[in-house]
Amino acid sequence: MRILVTGGAGYIGGTVAAELVAQGHTSVVYDNLCHGRRDLLPSGVEFVEGDVGDRAHLENIFRAASAENSPFDAVLHFAALIEAGESMEKPEVYFRNNSASTLSLLEAITACGPRRLVFSSTAAVYGEPEAVPIPETARLKPTNAYGESKLLVEQMLAWFHRIHGLRYASLRYFNVAGAPQGPNGITRGEAHQPESHLIPLILDVALGRRDSIRIYGDDYPTPDGTCIRDYIHVSDLADAHLLALAALDGEAAHNMPLIYNLGNGHGFSVKEVIESARRVTGHPIPAELHPRRPGDPAVLVASSEKAIRELGWQPRYTHLDDIVRTAWTWHQKRYTL
């Protein structure tokens, strides 16, 4: 297949773009490079610089591909801002970039693009869950603007499916971590500028790039008082996206949208993640306690039973230490070159 991967120069999108090529597909990355790295794209991946909010540019790309008798078969949509904390300071930026820009993409798809889309959603659409692990049928009530911006997209997708016949899969996941294993070893890991995700921040302490790791709140209703999250390895996530893409050819996708949670089914607290990093790295990793951040739910752990049952998805990295170890291998290589 020929696939357009929006946000494909980023950590998750780039991993999926590389896996598409490895499985014999044509992967065309569309990215504005605000957070992506073109130099990390593997050979064989085509690159087009552009913004998802630029409907005219997207339509030109779709029309040109069709004119060349190589139309796109589907879109994998990763392009988004993802920082929950920042979204509580600048909600307008998130609704513009994540929600409104995706509407431009959907308009371009409706006008002249493929009728299949896999959407990178988030478990943040659930907010404070009523039960854990969270099923796909749980109440959708985000506690931050990031989650709300993704939920708005899911609502738009439902209407585009109903009215325009768009086949789509919405994959809800939360904390993606680790580094994929390529043919020449681990080649790509998680790094943001500025960094805000827990595991890279902890590993920065082990590398001597930070003095300590901050713990935001230890008075949550959890066993050790710190937030609990479900961590999924980026390679397992990539597998799920390709399985969802294949499922869009099935009869079920014609009659209803495909919505799946993705996680390993086990939650780990902030303190447990720090302890895992201490075991893996052999470093003491000092920690500092800070006040809670607004919009942080106490527990987010997604049930992945539906994805396992219907897609045949099976995570390979189910132990936190294994996930952290792949990230540590990449971060050491990154900062010692």
C-alpha positions in Angstrom: 0.0 0.0 0.0 0.9 3.7 -0.3 0.4 5.4 3.0 0.5 9.1 4.0 1.9 9.4 7.5 1.2 12.8 9.0 3.6 13.7 11.8 5.8 10.9 10.5 9.1 12.6 11.4 8.2 12.4 15.1 9.0 9.6 17.6 5.8 7.5 17.2 5.0 8.4 13.6 8.6 7.8 12.5 8.7 4.4 14.1 5.5 3.4 12.3 6.7 4.9 9.0 9.9 2.8 9.2 7.8 -0.3 10.0 5.6 0.3 7.0 8.7 0.3 4.7 10.1 -2.8 6.4 6.8 -4.6 5.5 7.0 -3.6 1.9 4.7 -0.6 1.8 5.4 2.9 0.5 5.6 5.4 3.3 5.2 9.1 2.6 5.9 11.3 5.6 4.1 14.7 5.8 5.5 16.8 8.7 6.0 20.5 9.4 9.1 19.5 11.5 8.1 21.6 14.5 9.0 18.7 16.6 10.1 16.1 14.0 13.5 15.1 12.8 13.9 14.5 9.1 17.4 13.2 9.6 16.1 10.2 11.6 13.8 9.0 8.8 15.1 5.7 7.4 16.0 5.3 3.8 13.1 4.4 1.6 10.7 6.9 3.3 9.5 9.7 1.1 9.3 13.1 2.8 7.0 16.1 2.1 7.3 19.2 4.4 3.9 20.7 5.2 1.3 21.5 7.8 -1.8 19.4 8.5 -3.8 22.6 8.6 -2.9 23.4 5.0 -5.9 21.9 3.2 -4.8 23.1 -0.3 -1.4 21.5 0.0 -2.9 18.2 1.1 -5.3 18.2 -1.7 -2.5 18.9 -4.2 -0.6 15.9 -2.8 -3.6 13.6 -3.1 -4.4 14.8 -6.6 -0.8 14.5 -7.8 -0.6 11.0 -6.5 -3.7 10.0 -8.3 -2.6 11.7 -11.5 0.6 9.7 -11.4 -1.4 6.5 -11.0 -0.1 6.0 -7.4 -3.0 7.1 -5.2 -2.8 6.8 -1.5 -4.5 3.9 0.1 -4.8 5.4 3.6 -3.7 8.0 6.0 -2.0 7.4 9.4 -2.5 10.6 11.4 0.0 11.3 14.2 0.5 15.1 13.8 -0.4 16.7 17.1 0.8 18.5 20.1 0.8 16.1 23.1 1.8 17.9 26.3 -1.1 17.8 28.8 0.5 20.3 31.1 1.1 22.8 28.4 -2.5 22.4 27.1 -3.7 23.7 30.5 -1.7 26.9 29.9 -2.4 27.3 26.2 -5.6 25.5 25.3 -6.2 27.6 22.2 -2.9 26.3 20.7 -4.1 22.7 21.2 -7.6 23.2 19.7 -6.1 25.0 16.7 -3.3 22.5 16.1 -4.9 19.2 17.1 -8.6 19.8 16.3 -9.0 22.5 13.7 -6.0 21.2 11.7 -7.4 17.7 11.6 -10.6 19.1 10.2 -8.6 20.5 7.3 -7.1 17.0 6.8 -10.5 15.4 6.8 -11.8 18.0 4.3 -8.9 17.2 2.0 -9.6 13.5 2.4 -13.3 14.0 1.6 -12.5 16.1 -1.4 -9.9 13.8 -3.1 -8.1 11.5 -0.7 -8.4 7.9 0.5 -11.3 6.9 2.6 -9.3 5.1 5.3 -7.6 6.7 8.3 -5.9 5.5 11.5 -6.0 8.2 14.1 -3.5 8.5 17.0 -5.8 9.2 19.9 -5.1 9.0 23.6 -6.4 7.5 26.9 -6.6 11.2 28.1 -10.1 11.3 26.5 -11.3 9.3 29.6 -10.2 11.8 32.2 -10.6 10.4 35.7 -11.8 6.9 35.1 -14.7 5.3 37.0 -13.1 1.9 36.7 -9.6 0.5 36.0 -8.5 -0.9 33.7 -10.5 1.4 31.4 -12.7 -0.2 28.7 -13.5 1.5 25.4 -17.1 2.0 26.6 -16.0 4.1 29.5 -17.3 7.7 29.9 -15.4 10.3 27.9 -14.7 13.3 30.1 -11.1 14.7 29.6 -9.5 16.7 32.5 -7.2 18.6 30.3 -7.4 20.5 27.0 -5.1 18.0 25.2 -7.5 15.2 25.9 -10.4 17.4 24.9 -8.7 18.3 21.6 -8.3 14.6 20.7 -11.9 13.9 21.8 -13.2 16.6 19.4 -11.3 14.8 16.6 -12.9 11.5 17.5 -16.3 13.2 17.4 -15.6 14.6 14.0 -14.4 11.2 12.7 -17.7 9.7 13.8 -19.7 12.2 11.7 -17.4 11.8 8.7 -17.8 8.1 8.9 -21.6 8.4 9.1 -22.0 11.0 6.4 -19.0 10.5 4.0 -18.3 6.9 4.6 -14.8 7.4 6.0 -13.4 4.1 7.4 -11.3 4.9 10.5 -9.7 3.4 13.5 -9.1 5.4 16.6 -6.3 4.1 18.8 -6.3 5.4 22.4 -3.0 5.0 24.2 -1.2 6.9 26.9 2.5 6.7 27.8 4.5 5.5 24.9 8.1 4.7 25.8 11.2 2.7 24.8 13.2 2.6 21.6 12.6 0.3 18.5 15.2 -2.3 17.5 16.3 -1.8 13.9 18.4 -4.0 11.7 21.5 -2.1 12.9 20.5 -2.0 16.6 18.3 0.5 18.4 18.2 3.6 16.2 15.4 5.9 17.4 14.2 6.8 20.8 12.0 9.3 22.7 13.4 12.8 23.0 11.5 16.2 23.0 12.6 19.8 23.1 11.9 20.7 25.7 11.6 17.3 27.4 8.5 16.7 29.5 8.0 12.9 29.5 8.9 10.9 32.6 11.2 8.2 31.3 13.5 10.4 29.2 13.6 12.9 32.1 14.6 10.2 34.5 17.3 8.9 32.1 18.6 12.4 31.8 19.4 12.3 35.5 21.2 9.0 35.1 23.2 10.6 32.3 24.2 13.6 34.4 22.2 16.0 32.3 19.8 16.9 35.2 20.4 16.9 38.9 17.2 15.2 39.9 13.7 14.1 38.7 10.6 16.0 39.8 7.7 14.1 41.3 4.5 16.2 40.9 2.3 15.3 43.9 2.5 12.4 46.3 -1.0 12.7 47.7 -3.0 11.0 45.0 -5.4 8.1 45.9 -2.8 5.5 44.8 -0.7 3.0 46.9 2.3 5.3 47.0 0.6 8.6 46.4 2.0 9.2 42.9 0.2 9.1 39.6 -0.2 5.7 37.9 0.2 5.3 34.2 0.1 2.5 31.6 3.4 2.3 29.6 3.5 0.8 26.1 6.6 0.2 24.0 6.7 2.1 20.8 7.3 -1.0 18.7 4.2 -2.7 20.2 2.3 0.5 19.3 3.6 0.4 15.7 2.4 -3.2 15.4 -1.1 -2.2 16.5 -1.3 0.6 13.9 -0.5 -1.8 11.1 -3.0 -4.3 12.3 -5.6 -1.5 12.6 -4.8 -0.4 9.0 -5.3 -4.0 7.8 -8.6 -4.2 9.7 -10.0 -1.2 7.8 -10.4 -3.5 4.8 -12.8 -5.7 6.8 -16.6 -5.6 6.9 -16.7 -4.4 10.5 -14.9 -1.1 9.5 -17.5 -0.5 6.8 -20.4 -0.7 9.3 -18.8 0.9 12.4 -15.6 2.7 13.5 -12.9 0.7 15.1 -11.9 2.1 18.5 -9.2 0.4 20.6 -7.3 1.0 23.8 -3.6 0.2 23.6 -1.5 -0.6 26.7 0.1 -3.4 28.5 -2.7 -3.6 31.0 -0.5 -2.8 34.0 -0.1 0.5 35.7 3.1 1.8 37.2 3.4 4.8 39.6 5.9 7.6 39.1 7.9 6.1 42.0 7.9 2.7 40.4 9.2 4.0 37.1 12.0 5.8 39.0 12.9 2.5 40.8 12.9 0.7 37.5 15.3 3.2 36.0 17.5 2.9 39.1 17.7 -0.9 38.5 18.3 -0.6 34.8 20.9 2.2 34.9 22.6 1.5 38.2 22.4 5.2 39.1 20.8 6.5 42.3 18.6 9.1 40.4 17.7 11.7 43.2 14.0 12.8 43.2 12.4 16.1 44.3 8.7 16.5 45.4 6.7 19.3 43.8 3.0 20.3 43.9 0.5 18.5 41.7 0.0 19.8 38.1 -3.5 20.7 37.1 -5.3 18.2 34.8 -3.4 15.1 35.9 -5.7 12.2 36.6 -4.6 9.9 39.4 -4.8 6.6 37.5 -4.9 5.9 33.7 -4.6 2.2 32.8 -6.2 1.0 29.6 -7.7 -2.4 29.0 -6.4 -3.7 25.7 -8.5 -6.9 25.6 -10.6 -5.7 22.6 -7.5 -5.0 20.5 -6.0 -8.4 21.5 -9.3 -10.2 20.6 -10.3 -8.4 17.4 -6.9 -7.3 15.9 -4.8 -10.2 17.1 -2.5 -7.7 18.7 0.0 -9.1 21.2 2.4 -6.8 23.0 6.0 -8.1 23.2 7.2 -5.7 25.9 5.1 -6.4 29.0 7.7 -5.7 31.7 8.6 -2.1 32.6 12.3 -2.8 33.1 12.5 -4.1 29.5 10.8 -1.0 28.1 13.2 1.3 30.2 16.2 -0.8 29.1 15.6 -0.2 25.4 15.2 3.5 26.1 18.4 3.6 28.2 20.4 1.9 25.4 19.3 4.5 23.0 19.9 7.5 25.3 23.4 6.3 26.1 24.2 6.0 22.4 22.7 9.4 21.7 24.7 11.3 24.2 28.0 9.4 23.8 28.4 9.8 20.0 
